[in-house]
């Protein structure tokens, strides 16, 4: 079962289990161990949930035993409670349905096969605030929940197929490898339309590449993959103010069917 908000898939049982473990232990490290995932996977799930939610579900706690930890917000606790209520009602509904129709497992298998999943690490929900149609392409500007904007350039045919209109919600997708990171780029003259600045949160170093997560002012989390050499030259450290450049042509748009 997946909890939905305004017809959008929001989260499922595995992520609810992670939220419950965070609430119980006050530590994402212990919560990850409890549900059987890595620390990184746990944070990726939290980032995805916070990005999809209207208000953050998980925040870092300051102070307390051990100097701080991770905790659920009131929104997060209410989400867990609501999910469990809906789960119970959903189970009763399926039992009644199977009593009339028999095994509905094959139907659920079909639904799972047609459910979309994307490989792009960066997925943001926003509202279309501007559409500029040219001879071949349409420039689409989305406003994210924190007020940041993301610009995408798609073909006029794609804009027509998606039925894009000002005021409607849409998803912006872009790969982590499409992000260019830098420091102090506010006054730089660059061709990339999207400049998203925030605070470096997690940096995972590897022999070739480094993965950097950046928390935007509105609470959304952006992920970038850069070479290890670039990370070293930038002297990236947790807490640094960094800017992410993303070309408008690298941003893919999607809408709910």
NUTIDO-136532 format. One record per residue (C-alpha): residue in three letters; x, y, z. Coordinates in steps of 0.001 Angstrom, whole numbers, plus 500000, padded with zeros to 6 digits. Example, Ala and Ser with C-alpha at 12.3 -4.5 7.8 and 13.67 -1.06 7.14 Angstrom:
% residues 2
ALA512300495500507800;SER513670498940507140;
% end
This chain:
% residues 257
UNK500000500000500000;UNK501194503510499160;UNK499860506597500897;UNK498722509186498384;UNK498145512916498649;UNK496142514739495961;UNK496399511609493778;UNK500207511509494100;UNK502089508488495440;UNK503641509737498661;UNK505243506868500557;UNK504916503170501269;UNK505328500679504070;UNK509135500496504009;UNK509500504251504395;UNK506844504331507106;UNK508881501707508958;UNK511917503967508676;UNK509950506940510016;UNK508713504870512956;UNK512256503741513733;UNK513525507336513613;UNK510745508355515989;UNK511585505482518326;UNK515365505881518442;UNK515907509556517628;UNK518843508454515476;UNK518918507784511747;UNK521916505479512243;UNK519995503227514620;UNK516832503535512534;UNK518688502412509394;UNK520110499420511276;UNK516650498572512621;UNK514983498453509183;UNK517961496804507500;UNK519201499538505152;UNK522443501482504895;UNK522903504885506468;UNK523104506445503007;UNK519931504699501807;UNK518096505904504905;UNK519120509513504248;UNK518199509206500557;UNK514719508023501602;UNK514358510860504115;UNK515435513411501511;UNK512922512005499009;UNK510096512126501564;UNK510925515658502674;UNK511085516778499044;UNK507673515260498289;UNK505954516504501462;UNK504387519931501800;UNK506255520293505097;UNK509323518332506305;UNK508620514990507965;UNK512097514592509488;UNK514462517185510959;UNK517758517147512755;UNK517440517683516494;UNK519883520082518138;UNK521301519330521571;UNK519970516673523904;UNK521638513386524834;UNK524643512764522619;UNK524549516283521191;UNK521587515867518865;UNK519967513378516543;UNK517113513024514111;UNK513428513366514902;UNK509999513401513309;UNK508118516647513010;UNK504445516811513972;UNK503716516437510254;UNK505823513286510212;UNK504075511786513239;UNK500657512580511774;UNK501693511009508471;UNK502677507774510215;UNK499415507722512185;UNK497336508379509086;UNK499158505695507128;UNK498498503048509772;UNK494798503963509929;UNK494519503778506143;UNK496476500532506080;UNK493962498933508436;UNK490996500146506385;UNK492724499075503177;UNK493235495557504537;UNK489534495308505415;UNK488602496556501937;UNK490813493945500217;UNK489345491181502356;UNK485819492236501367;UNK486846492555497712;UNK488451489115497606;UNK485275487716499128;UNK483408488941496033;UNK486019488670493256;UNK488486486063494434;UNK492262486559494286;UNK493090490136493214;UNK496837489523493301;UNK497164489399489508;UNK495496492801489225;UNK497917494282491769;UNK500836492798489833;UNK499636494664486757;UNK499432497913488697;UNK502978497475489956;UNK504303496873486440;UNK502826500088485087;UNK503937502235488054;UNK506640504636486916;UNK510084504666488469;UNK512913506874487293;UNK516661506649487708;UNK517151510409488061;UNK518210511212491616;UNK516706514692491581;UNK512911514784491476;UNK511127517960492543;UNK507437518773492637;UNK506618522334491671;UNK503959524601490243;UNK504207526054486748;UNK504503529826487056;UNK505501530723483500;UNK505269529278479995;UNK507137530889477089;UNK506433529307473715;UNK508895529721470866;UNK508944528497467292;UNK510183525026468277;UNK510513524865472062;UNK508673525962475180;UNK510436527351478231;UNK508717526197481411;UNK509441527692484830;UNK508433525811487969;UNK508324527243491476;UNK509389524759494157;UNK507936524653497662;UNK510729526813499061;UNK510355529497496423;UNK513280528328494303;UNK512617528106490570;UNK513618525473488035;UNK513550526174484300;UNK513129523487481646;UNK513149523739477863;UNK511083521110476050;UNK509638520825472572;UNK506304522439471822;UNK504937519001470992;UNK505960517684474430;UNK504342520683476130;UNK501152519973474195;UNK501151516259475029;UNK501687517029478728;UNK498893519614478648;UNK501011522160480492;UNK499232525211481861;UNK500217527962484266;UNK499209527044487815;UNK499299523281487391;UNK501709521012489255;UNK504532519228487471;UNK507640517237488313;UNK511157518300487356;UNK513692515484486899;UNK517418515766486334;UNK520309513393486828;UNK522861513953489570;UNK525578513853486916;UNK523929516822485138;UNK524678519104488102;UNK527758521348488121;UNK528842522532491558;UNK530700525707492424;UNK531174528322495114;UNK530296532027495031;UNK528518531822491691;UNK525795534382492460;UNK527410537064490302;UNK528971534732487738;UNK527861534949484125;UNK526970531433483001;UNK524816529979480245;UNK523002527498482522;UNK519523528785483363;UNK519228527074486735;UNK521295528285489675;UNK520256526593492923;UNK522274527523495991;UNK522243525932499415;UNK524303524212502077;UNK526468521137501511;UNK525029518480503780;UNK526591515098503011;UNK529696514364500974;UNK530509510775500080;UNK533990510421498604;UNK534962507660496213;UNK538041506730494185;UNK536622508410491065;UNK533541510420491965;UNK532066512183494974;UNK528366512412495786;UNK527284515709497313;UNK523845516504498738;UNK522864520156498973;UNK520010521382501173;UNK518184524257499489;UNK516728527115501581;UNK513206525737501210;UNK514215522329502571;UNK514445520423499285;UNK517576518335498793;UNK519601518259495582;UNK522150515553494750;UNK525202516049492551;UNK527835513638491290;UNK531194515318490620;UNK534676513946490110;UNK536730513377493215;UNK539310515765491814;UNK536684518500491492;UNK535528517940495069;UNK539110518269496269;UNK539742521439494260;UNK536582523019495649;UNK537613521992499179;UNK534044520904499762;UNK533079520398503385;UNK529841519922505252;UNK528196523271505943;UNK529751525056502966;UNK527570527344500882;UNK527557525881497365;UNK525761526597494122;UNK524422524031491660;UNK524208524785487943;UNK521780522788485793;UNK521093523448482132;UNK517417523906481268;UNK517782521292478529;UNK518824518733481165;UNK515566519118483102;UNK512844516639482142;UNK509239517442483026;UNK506460515072484011;UNK502849515371485143;UNK500378513020486780;UNK498245511091484339;
% end
